[in-house]
Amino acid sequence: MKILVADDEPDLRDSLKLLLELRGHHVCLAVNGQDAVDMALHERPDVVLMDVRMPVMDGITATRILHTNPDTASIPVICTSAFFKENYLGAEALRAGCIELLAKPMEWKRLEDLLERLGGTPVGH
């Protein structure tokens, strides 16, 4: 599975990349929402893990753009944030087109289950 990880926190981005690649997935990285939109158009990932709060363009705006573009509209977006307790963020992310909300710190098992539900067979399996 090709996964785009969009997060402005370098340690989290790198950790997710390592963990996902160890499980056989191909991982692309984006550092903000605009970068995520550009990468999604270029790489056509199977799924996007999108942080909600990022500089340049936030994840909710990026998700909205992805879902209005016919070339990326069908790519599932899982929104991630440490701030979903602020209910408006979760509701806004879902309205933008996120299929699931994943709170930080992430529960690895929950992420694996989500990826499996999305057909997440790792690359080469």
Buried (B, 14 or more C-beta within 10 A) or exposed (E): BBBBBBBBBEEBBBBBBEBBBEBEBBBBBBBBBBBBBEBBEEBBBBBBBBBBBBEEBBBBBBBBBBBEEEEBEEBBBBBBBBEBEEEEBBEBBBEBBBBBBBBBEBEEEEBBEBBEEBEBEBBEE
